[in-house]
Amino acid sequence: MRTWRSFSVELIAIIIMTSFGLWVFVLVADPYDTGRFSLFSTRPLSAISNRMAVASLGRNPQFNAVIIGNSHVAPLSPQRLSESTGLEFVALTLPGASVAPELSVLKWFLTHRETPPKAIIIGIDDVWCRTTPRYIEEPPQPTWLISESPIAYAASAFRYDGLEQAFQRFWASSKTVARPPNPRGFWDLELDLTWNEEKVFGELAKPWISTINLSGQYPSLKMLGEALKSASEHTAVALVLLPVWADTLSKGGQELISEELCKRAMRDFIKSRRGGILIDGRSTNVMTTDPRNFFDRTHYREPIAREIETELARQLKRGS
């Protein structure tokens, strides 16, 4: 009995010490290039998955302009905007994220600028107009990567994919990467979502319930104001009300009033900032009534993205 008990104690001790050693290894290897606890050089972006690259991209000093949002802002190309404005754009997108995770990414970006950024673009979708600005079934977001607390980061860093990527610093990966992460963080929906007429028309025909908020209260804008306190007044801030399939827009009644109240709040917010820009893509026009420009009601395609980019570039250059 004593022998078995001693063996059990020793085994548990070995497991604990091994786990602790691996945890420390992950921290110092810094597999996601957060800049915390690292004893090694910068992590190559090609070894970091798209979704987990926000910490690495967000602290990269190369970039002086940023696009923040979820998959609804993804079609906006940081490369095309860089070429048209002369700025160095990066896209920091979190699929399925609502306002709080998006603003965590913004704070991370601002914290890691040695000089004030030239431009900040925020993608505004339906969730920003709610009294509770989050999705009911929001997927878990990797905000622990960019947490202000090193302890919170350390507590979450010891995970299978983190350990795997930590080892890949020293040994070649056995994984086959179909498409390496974009160096500017661009998530090209055209590569992931194939346009199929039958599927798209089915998506566009699905019922849609619009958000109704007649309170005049928008916690998202208060949160954004707090996040922008550390930004320079010379930094251009652009809010882009992201396009949706035209039939999704409110036709009248309380839905229309709610839509207009939210737009008015966005206009007032951007007027309060020097050089503020508001791009209203939530309208019925030749682009938003063409089903070829959408994958579903809220995910638009490249032709619409290019229209928005052209207007953004025009206004950014005018304000510079």
ABEGO torsion letter per residue (X at the ends): XAAAAAAAAAAAAAAAAAAAAAAAAAAAAGAAGAGBGBABBBBBAAABBAAAAAAAAAABAABABBBBEBAAAAABBAAAAAAAAGBBBBBBBBBGBBAAAAAAAAAAAAAABABBBABBBBBBBAAAABABBBBABBBBBAAAAABABAAAAAAAABBAAAAAAAAAAABBBABBBABBBBAAGBBBAAAABBBBAAAAAAAAABBBBBBBBAAGBBAAAAAAAAAAAABBAABBBBBBBBBBBAAABBAEEAAAAAAAAAAAAAAAAAAABBGBBBBBABBBBAAAABAAABABAABBBAAAAAAAAAAAAAAAAAAX
